[in-house]
Amino acid sequence: MGDMRWTLRAACRGQDVELFYSNEPSNVQRALKMCSNCPVRRDCIDDAVSRGEWFGVWGGLKEGRRRRIVRQLGAA
């Protein structure tokens, strides 16, 4: 799984993970806002994409955006 020490600096550390897997628009917006200023946002995105994490908000990106990144990487 690799070095996950970056998670210790994540803005979401200690938060309820359900917030990041909610379909409720207000929860999604809260999750995205929390991610927007996170110091390890890039690490989070990289981790989610490398593991094929298709659900939830990771690194400030929702599922659709992460899927597009994977498709773009595959085409490159």
Gaussian input, Z-matrix of N, CA and C with variables (Angstrom, degrees):
# hf/3-21g

backbone

0 1
 N
 C     1     B1
 C     2     B2     1     A1
 N     3     B3     2     A2     1     D1
 C     4     B4     3     A3     2     D2
 C     5     B5     4     A4     3     D3
 N     6     B6     5     A5     4     D4
 C     7     B7     6     A6     5     D5
 C     8     B8     7     A7     6     D6
 N     9     B9     8     A8     7     D7
 C    10    B10     9     A9     8     D8
 C    11    B11    10    A10     9     D9
 N    12    B12    11    A11    10    D10
 C    13    B13    12    A12    11    D11
 C    14    B14    13    A13    12    D12
 N    15    B15    14    A14    13    D13
 C    16    B16    15    A15    14    D14
 C    17    B17    16    A16    15    D15
 N    18    B18    17    A17    16    D16
 C    19    B19    18    A18    17    D17
 C    20    B20    19    A19    18    D18
 N    21    B21    20    A20    19    D19
 C    22    B22    21    A21    20    D20
 C    23    B23    22    A22    21    D21
 N    24    B24    23    A23    22    D22
 C    25    B25    24    A24    23    D23
 C    26    B26    25    A25    24    D24
 N    27    B27    26    A26    25    D25
 C    28    B28    27    A27    26    D26
 C    29    B29    28    A28    27    D27
 N    30    B30    29    A29    28    D28
 C    31    B31    30    A30    29    D29
 C    32    B32    31    A31    30    D30
 N    33    B33    32    A32    31    D31
 C    34    B34    33    A33    32    D32
 C    35    B35    34    A34    33    D33
 N    36    B36    35    A35    34    D34
 C    37    B37    36    A36    35    D35
 C    38    B38    37    A37    36    D36
 N    39    B39    38    A38    37    D37
 C    40    B40    39    A39    38    D38
 C    41    B41    40    A40    39    D39
 N    42    B42    41    A41    40    D40
 C    43    B43    42    A42    41    D41
 C    44    B44    43    A43    42    D42
 N    45    B45    44    A44    43    D43
 C    46    B46    45    A45    44    D44
 C    47    B47    46    A46    45    D45
 N    48    B48    47    A47    46    D46
 C    49    B49    48    A48    47    D47
 C    50    B50    49    A49    48    D48
 N    51    B51    50    A50    49    D49
 C    52    B52    51    A51    50    D50
 C    53    B53    52    A52    51    D51
 N    54    B54    53    A53    52    D52
 C    55    B55    54    A54    53    D53
 C    56    B56    55    A55    54    D54
 N    57    B57    56    A56    55    D55
 C    58    B58    57    A57    56    D56
 C    59    B59    58    A58    57    D57
 N    60    B60    59    A59    58    D58
 C    61    B61    60    A60    59    D59
 C    62    B62    61    A61    60    D60
 N    63    B63    62    A62    61    D61
 C    64    B64    63    A63    62    D62
 C    65    B65    64    A64    63    D63
 N    66    B66    65    A65    64    D64
 C    67    B67    66    A66    65    D65
 C    68    B68    67    A67    66    D66
 N    69    B69    68    A68    67    D67
 C    70    B70    69    A69    68    D68
 C    71    B71    70    A70    69    D69
 N    72    B72    71    A71    70    D70
 C    73    B73    72    A72    71    D71
 C    74    B74    73    A73    72    D72
 N    75    B75    74    A74    73    D73
 C    76    B76    75    A75    74    D74
 C    77    B77    76    A76    75    D75
 N    78    B78    77    A77    76    D76
 C    79    B79    78    A78    77    D77
 C    80    B80    79    A79    78    D78
 N    81    B81    80    A80    79    D79
 C    82    B82    81    A81    80    D80
 C    83    B83    82    A82    81    D81
 N    84    B84    83    A83    82    D82
 C    85    B85    84    A84    83    D83
 C    86    B86    85    A85    84    D84
 N    87    B87    86    A86    85    D85
 C    88    B88    87    A87    86    D86
 C    89    B89    88    A88    87    D87
 N    90    B90    89    A89    88    D88
 C    91    B91    90    A90    89    D89
 C    92    B92    91    A91    90    D90
 N    93    B93    92    A92    91    D91
 C    94    B94    93    A93    92    D92
 C    95    B95    94    A94    93    D93
 N    96    B96    95    A95    94    D94
 C    97    B97    96    A96    95    D95
 C    98    B98    97    A97    96    D96
 N    99    B99    98    A98    97    D97
 C   100   B100    99    A99    98    D98
 C   101   B101   100   A100    99    D99
 N   102   B102   101   A101   100   D100
 C   103   B103   102   A102   101   D101
 C   104   B104   103   A103   102   D102
 N   105   B105   104   A104   103   D103
 C   106   B106   105   A105   104   D104
 C   107   B107   106   A106   105   D105
 N   108   B108   107   A107   106   D106
 C   109   B109   108   A108   107   D107
 C   110   B110   109   A109   108   D108
 N   111   B111   110   A110   109   D109
 C   112   B112   111   A111   110   D110
 C   113   B113   112   A112   111   D111
 N   114   B114   113   A113   112   D112
 C   115   B115   114   A114   113   D113
 C   116   B116   115   A115   114   D114
 N   117   B117   116   A116   115   D115
 C   118   B118   117   A117   116   D116
 C   119   B119   118   A118   117   D117
 N   120   B120   119   A119   118   D118
 C   121   B121   120   A120   119   D119
 C   122   B122   121   A121   120   D120
 N   123   B123   122   A122   121   D121
 C   124   B124   123   A123   122   D122
 C   125   B125   124   A124   123   D123
 N   126   B126   125   A125   124   D124
 C   127   B127   126   A126   125   D125
 C   128   B128   127   A127   126   D126
 N   129   B129   128   A128   127   D127
 C   130   B130   129   A129   128   D128
 C   131   B131   130   A130   129   D129
 N   132   B132   131   A131   130   D130
 C   133   B133   132   A132   131   D131
 C   134   B134   133   A133   132   D132
 N   135   B135   134   A134   133   D133
 C   136   B136   135   A135   134   D134
 C   137   B137   136   A136   135   D135
 N   138   B138   137   A137   136   D136
 C   139   B139   138   A138   137   D137
 C   140   B140   139   A139   138   D138
 N   141   B141   140   A140   139   D139
 C   142   B142   141   A141   140   D140
 C   143   B143   142   A142   141   D141
 N   144   B144   143   A143   142   D142
 C   145   B145   144   A144   143   D143
 C   146   B146   145   A145   144   D144
 N   147   B147   146   A146   145   D145
 C   148   B148   147   A147   146   D146
 C   149   B149   148   A148   147   D147
 N   150   B150   149   A149   148   D148
 C   151   B151   150   A150   149   D149
 C   152   B152   151   A151   150   D150
 N   153   B153   152   A152   151   D151
 C   154   B154   153   A153   152   D152
 C   155   B155   154   A154   153   D153
 N   156   B156   155   A155   154   D154
 C   157   B157   156   A156   155   D155
 C   158   B158   157   A157   156   D156
 N   159   B159   158   A158   157   D157
 C   160   B160   159   A159   158   D158
 C   161   B161   160   A160   159   D159
 N   162   B162   161   A161   160   D160
 C   163   B163   162   A162   161   D161
 C   164   B164   163   A163   162   D162
 N   165   B165   164   A164   163   D163
 C   166   B166   165   A165   164   D164
 C   167   B167   166   A166   165   D165
 N   168   B168   167   A167   166   D166
 C   169   B169   168   A168   167   D167
 C   170   B170   169   A169   168   D168
 N   171   B171   170   A170   169   D169
 C   172   B172   171   A171   170   D170
 C   173   B173   172   A172   171   D171
 N   174   B174   173   A173   172   D172
 C   175   B175   174   A174   173   D173
 C   176   B176   175   A175   174   D174
 N   177   B177   176   A176   175   D175
 C   178   B178   177   A177   176   D176
 C   179   B179   178   A178   177   D177
 N   180   B180   179   A179   178   D178
 C   181   B181   180   A180   179   D179
 C   182   B182   181   A181   180   D180
 N   183   B183   182   A182   181   D181
 C   184   B184   183   A183   182   D182
 C   185   B185   184   A184   183   D183
 N   186   B186   185   A185   184   D184
 C   187   B187   186   A186   185   D185
 C   188   B188   187   A187   186   D186
 N   189   B189   188   A188   187   D187
 C   190   B190   189   A189   188   D188
 C   191   B191   190   A190   189   D189
 N   192   B192   191   A191   190   D190
 C   193   B193   192   A192   191   D191
 C   194   B194   193   A193   192   D192
 N   195   B195   194   A194   193   D193
 C   196   B196   195   A195   194   D194
 C   197   B197   196   A196   195   D195
 N   198   B198   197   A197   196   D196
 C   199   B199   198   A198   197   D197
 C   200   B200   199   A199   198   D198
 N   201   B201   200   A200   199   D199
 C   202   B202   201   A201   200   D200
 C   203   B203   202   A202   201   D201
 N   204   B204   203   A203   202   D202
 C   205   B205   204   A204   203   D203
 C   206   B206   205   A205   204   D204
 N   207   B207   206   A206   205   D205
 C   208   B208   207   A207   206   D206
 C   209   B209   208   A208   207   D207
 N   210   B210   209   A209   208   D208
 C   211   B211   210   A210   209   D209
 C   212   B212   211   A211   210   D210
 N   213   B213   212   A212   211   D211
 C   214   B214   213   A213   212   D212
 C   215   B215   214   A214   213   D213
 N   216   B216   215   A215   214   D214
 C   217   B217   216   A216   215   D215
 C   218   B218   217   A217   216   D216
 N   219   B219   218   A218   217   D217
 C   220   B220   219   A219   218   D218
 C   221   B221   220   A220   219   D219
 N   222   B222   221   A221   220   D220
 C   223   B223   222   A222   221   D221
 C   224   B224   223   A223   222   D222
 N   225   B225   224   A224   223   D223
 C   226   B226   225   A225   224   D224
 C   227   B227   226   A226   225   D225

   B1=1.4447
   B2=1.5189
   B3=1.2870
   B4=1.4465
   B5=1.5241
   B6=1.3155
   B7=1.4574
   B8=1.5301
   B9=1.3033
   B10=1.4591
   B11=1.5351
   B12=1.3310
   B13=1.4699
   B14=1.5223
   B15=1.3291
   B16=1.4615
   B17=1.5247
   B18=1.3263
   B19=1.4683
   B20=1.5273
   B21=1.3241
   B22=1.4613
   B23=1.5302
   B24=1.3321
   B25=1.4625
   B26=1.5266
   B27=1.3179
   B28=1.4634
   B29=1.5312
   B30=1.3184
   B31=1.4645
   B32=1.5277
   B33=1.3057
   B34=1.4719
   B35=1.5292
   B36=1.3077
   B37=1.4658
   B38=1.5294
   B39=1.3107
   B40=1.4507
   B41=1.5203
   B42=1.3277
   B43=1.4605
   B44=1.5350
   B45=1.3030
   B46=1.4605
   B47=1.5281
   B48=1.3186
   B49=1.4662
   B50=1.5270
   B51=1.3172
   B52=1.4679
   B53=1.5267
   B54=1.3121
   B55=1.4619
   B56=1.5265
   B57=1.3080
   B58=1.4583
   B59=1.5290
   B60=1.3136
   B61=1.4608
   B62=1.5224
   B63=1.3026
   B64=1.4502
   B65=1.5330
   B66=1.3112
   B67=1.4606
   B68=1.5180
   B69=1.3199
   B70=1.4645
   B71=1.5357
   B72=1.3337
   B73=1.4675
   B74=1.5302
   B75=1.3169
   B76=1.4668
   B77=1.5288
   B78=1.3169
   B79=1.4709
   B80=1.5211
   B81=1.3168
   B82=1.4643
   B83=1.5252
   B84=1.3150
   B85=1.4658
   B86=1.5273
   B87=1.3227
   B88=1.4739
   B89=1.5247
   B90=1.3275
   B91=1.4664
   B92=1.5286
   B93=1.3194
   B94=1.4608
   B95=1.5255
   B96=1.3143
   B97=1.4689
   B98=1.5269
   B99=1.3205
   B100=1.4598
   B101=1.5302
   B102=1.3129
   B103=1.4621
   B104=1.5267
   B105=1.3162
   B106=1.4656
   B107=1.5252
   B108=1.3090
   B109=1.4659
   B110=1.5213
   B111=1.3052
   B112=1.4601
   B113=1.5282
   B114=1.3295
   B115=1.4678
   B116=1.5266
   B117=1.3187
   B118=1.4667
   B119=1.5318
   B120=1.3118
   B121=1.4709
   B122=1.5327
   B123=1.3061
   B124=1.4730
   B125=1.5234
   B126=1.3186
   B127=1.4648
   B128=1.5253
   B129=1.3226
   B130=1.4582
   B131=1.5356
   B132=1.3251
   B133=1.4666
   B134=1.5204
   B135=1.3198
   B136=1.4706
   B137=1.5193
   B138=1.3204
   B139=1.4594
   B140=1.5252
   B141=1.3162
   B142=1.4696
   B143=1.5256
   B144=1.3274
   B145=1.4642
   B146=1.5224
   B147=1.3233
   B148=1.4672
   B149=1.5257
   B150=1.3299
   B151=1.4683
   B152=1.5211
   B153=1.3332
   B154=1.4559
   B155=1.5228
   B156=1.3201
   B157=1.4663
   B158=1.5205
   B159=1.3306
   B160=1.4606
   B161=1.5168
   B162=1.2907
   B163=1.4564
   B164=1.5208
   B165=1.3006
   B166=1.4473
   B167=1.5149
   B168=1.3114
   B169=1.4660
   B170=1.5229
   B171=1.3150
   B172=1.4687
   B173=1.5182
   B174=1.3040
   B175=1.4589
   B176=1.5179
   B177=1.3001
   B178=1.4527
   B179=1.5171
   B180=1.3202
   B181=1.4586
   B182=1.5166
   B183=1.3246
   B184=1.4661
   B185=1.5252
   B186=1.3217
   B187=1.4537
   B188=1.5252
   B189=1.3122
   B190=1.4607
   B191=1.5123
   B192=1.3106
   B193=1.4665
   B194=1.5208
   B195=1.3273
   B196=1.4721
   B197=1.5168
   B198=1.3132
   B199=1.4725
   B200=1.5319
   B201=1.3309
   B202=1.4660
   B203=1.5207
   B204=1.3216
   B205=1.4705
   B206=1.5165
   B207=1.3246
   B208=1.4558
   B209=1.5358
   B210=1.3264
   B211=1.4742
   B212=1.5298
   B213=1.3326
   B214=1.4494
   B215=1.5274
   B216=1.3363
   B217=1.4607
   B218=1.5172
   B219=1.3300
   B220=1.4565
   B221=1.5110
   B222=1.3222
   B223=1.4554
   B224=1.5280
   B225=1.3291
   B226=1.4692
   B227=1.5110
   A1=110.73
   A2=119.05
   A3=121.26
   A4=113.22
   A5=113.56
   A6=121.68
   A7=109.40
   A8=116.26
   A9=121.75
   A10=111.85
   A11=117.31
   A12=119.67
   A13=112.99
   A14=116.31
   A15=119.35
   A16=111.66
   A17=116.86
   A18=120.16
   A19=112.15
   A20=117.06
   A21=120.69
   A22=112.28
   A23=116.76
   A24=121.27
   A25=112.71
   A26=116.85
   A27=121.02
   A28=112.02
   A29=116.33
   A30=122.07
   A31=111.18
   A32=116.88
   A33=121.09
   A34=112.90
   A35=117.15
   A36=120.02
   A37=110.20
   A38=116.75
   A39=122.47
   A40=114.03
   A41=116.91
   A42=120.52
   A43=109.97
   A44=116.20
   A45=122.32
   A46=108.21
   A47=117.95
   A48=121.20
   A49=112.72
   A50=117.11
   A51=119.99
   A52=111.39
   A53=117.19
   A54=121.12
   A55=110.42
   A56=117.11
   A57=122.50
   A58=113.22
   A59=117.07
   A60=121.48
   A61=111.70
   A62=117.59
   A63=123.08
   A64=110.91
   A65=116.25
   A66=121.85
   A67=110.97
   A68=116.27
   A69=121.96
   A70=108.53
   A71=118.54
   A72=120.31
   A73=114.39
   A74=118.33
   A75=119.24
   A76=111.07
   A77=117.54
   A78=120.68
   A79=111.22
   A80=116.63
   A81=120.24
   A82=109.52
   A83=117.16
   A84=120.61
   A85=111.62
   A86=117.19
   A87=120.41
   A88=110.65
   A89=116.24
   A90=120.73
   A91=110.27
   A92=116.77
   A93=120.38
   A94=111.09
   A95=116.41
   A96=120.03
   A97=111.16
   A98=116.63
   A99=120.40
   A100=110.14
   A101=116.20
   A102=120.70
   A103=112.39
   A104=117.22
   A105=120.54
   A106=113.36
   A107=118.28
   A108=121.17
   A109=113.01
   A110=116.70
   A111=120.52
   A112=110.99
   A113=117.49
   A114=120.33
   A115=114.37
   A116=118.04
   A117=120.63
   A118=111.66
   A119=115.10
   A120=120.44
   A121=111.81
   A122=117.64
   A123=121.41
   A124=111.06
   A125=117.39
   A126=120.95
   A127=110.53
   A128=115.94
   A129=121.75
   A130=110.65
   A131=116.05
   A132=120.37
   A133=110.20
   A134=116.63
   A135=120.64
   A136=111.28
   A137=116.49
   A138=121.06
   A139=111.00
   A140=116.72
   A141=120.50
   A142=111.39
   A143=116.66
   A144=120.37
   A145=110.59
   A146=117.45
   A147=119.93
   A148=112.58
   A149=116.82
   A150=120.20
   A151=112.72
   A152=117.31
   A153=120.28
   A154=112.25
   A155=115.95
   A156=120.99
   A157=107.78
   A158=116.37
   A159=120.53
   A160=113.81
   A161=118.89
   A162=120.48
   A163=111.22
   A164=115.59
   A165=121.22
   A166=114.88
   A167=114.70
   A168=123.49
   A169=107.57
   A170=115.41
   A171=122.20
   A172=107.63
   A173=117.39
   A174=121.04
   A175=113.40
   A176=116.69
   A177=120.45
   A178=113.91
   A179=116.65
   A180=120.74
   A181=110.56
   A182=115.00
   A183=120.18
   A184=108.76
   A185=116.06
   A186=122.44
   A187=114.02
   A188=116.23
   A189=120.25
   A190=113.35
   A191=116.79
   A192=120.48
   A193=111.37
   A194=117.39
   A195=119.27
   A196=110.96
   A197=117.87
   A198=120.89
   A199=110.44
   A200=117.15
   A201=120.10
   A202=110.95
   A203=116.78
   A204=119.93
   A205=110.17
   A206=117.16
   A207=120.84
   A208=110.23
   A209=117.06
   A210=120.01
   A211=110.52
   A212=117.05
   A213=120.62
   A214=111.73
   A215=115.81
   A216=119.56
   A217=110.65
   A218=116.63
   A219=120.85
   A220=112.81
   A221=116.95
   A222=121.99
   A223=111.77
   A224=116.63
   A225=120.20
   A226=112.73
   D1=-19.53
   D2=176.04
   D3=92.05
   D4=-176.56
   D5=-178.84
   D6=-76.95
   D7=115.39
   D8=-176.64
   D9=-107.66
   D10=16.12
   D11=-179.18
   D12=-60.40
   D13=-23.19
   D14=178.83
   D15=-58.82
   D16=-27.67
   D17=-178.10
   D18=-63.76
   D19=-22.22
   D20=179.16
   D21=-68.71
   D22=-19.85
   D23=-179.89
   D24=-105.03
   D25=4.53
   D26=-176.41
   D27=-68.91
   D28=140.66
   D29=178.54
   D30=-62.49
   D31=-26.78
   D32=-177.07
   D33=-87.90
   D34=-3.00
   D35=-177.83
   D36=-54.91
   D37=126.08
   D38=179.04
   D39=88.22
   D40=-4.31
   D41=179.19
   D42=-83.34
   D43=160.57
   D44=176.57
   D45=-68.59
   D46=118.25
   D47=-177.68
   D48=-62.98
   D49=-22.50
   D50=179.15
   D51=-60.02
   D52=-28.55
   D53=177.90
   D54=-56.95
   D55=-36.72
   D56=-175.18
   D57=-86.08
   D58=-6.36
   D59=178.75
   D60=-118.72
   D61=13.24
   D62=-177.04
   D63=-81.68
   D64=149.20
   D65=172.20
   D66=-97.70
   D67=-2.83
   D68=179.81
   D69=-72.28
   D70=119.72
   D71=-176.37
   D72=-52.23
   D73=-39.04
   D74=-179.29
   D75=-66.47
   D76=-35.89
   D77=177.11
   D78=-69.65
   D79=-40.87
   D80=177.77
   D81=-60.22
   D82=-44.19
   D83=179.15
   D84=-63.76
   D85=-39.75
   D86=176.73
   D87=-61.79
   D88=-43.61
   D89=179.81
   D90=-63.67
   D91=-45.99
   D92=-179.86
   D93=-61.97
   D94=-39.91
   D95=178.86
   D96=-64.71
   D97=-42.38
   D98=179.11
   D99=-61.40
   D100=-40.24
   D101=-179.65
   D102=-69.63
   D103=-29.13
   D104=-171.70
   D105=-59.13
   D106=-29.71
   D107=-179.96
   D108=-112.46
   D109=16.23
   D110=-176.86
   D111=-74.55
   D112=133.13
   D113=-178.74
   D114=-71.48
   D115=-13.63
   D116=-177.95
   D117=-119.23
   D118=26.17
   D119=-177.23
   D120=-54.23
   D121=-46.26
   D122=-178.02
   D123=-62.71
   D124=-42.14
   D125=177.56
   D126=-60.24
   D127=-40.58
   D128=-178.94
   D129=-64.67
   D130=-45.88
   D131=177.57
   D132=-60.79
   D133=-48.81
   D134=-179.67
   D135=-57.65
   D136=-43.31
   D137=-179.76
   D138=-64.07
   D139=-46.67
   D140=-178.78
   D141=-62.77
   D142=-43.24
   D143=-179.71
   D144=-67.18
   D145=-43.45
   D146=-177.87
   D147=-66.21
   D148=-28.97
   D149=179.66
   D150=-93.53
   D151=-2.17
   D152=-178.89
   D153=67.65
   D154=38.71
   D155=179.32
   D156=-77.25
   D157=104.31
   D158=-172.82
   D159=-94.96
   D160=-9.60
   D161=-175.49
   D162=-115.19
   D163=147.64
   D164=173.73
   D165=86.96
   D166=-177.95
   D167=177.75
   D168=-99.26
   D169=125.96
   D170=178.05
   D171=-134.92
   D172=124.83
   D173=177.93
   D174=60.52
   D175=25.34
   D176=179.43
   D177=82.46
   D178=11.67
   D179=178.49
   D180=-118.34
   D181=136.77
   D182=174.85
   D183=-85.03
   D184=174.39
   D185=-174.18
   D186=-52.45
   D187=-49.30
   D188=-175.32
   D189=-59.22
   D190=-41.83
   D191=-179.90
   D192=-66.88
   D193=-40.22
   D194=177.46
   D195=-64.57
   D196=-39.18
   D197=178.30
   D198=-62.55
   D199=-40.06
   D200=177.79
   D201=-63.46
   D202=-39.33
   D203=177.90
   D204=-61.06
   D205=-45.21
   D206=-179.64
   D207=-62.22
   D208=-42.79
   D209=178.82
   D210=-63.05
   D211=-41.49
   D212=179.48
   D213=-64.94
   D214=-39.36
   D215=178.26
   D216=-65.84
   D217=-38.15
   D218=178.82
   D219=-67.09
   D220=-30.88
   D221=-179.32
   D222=-80.36
   D223=-19.54
   D224=-176.42
   D225=-78.17

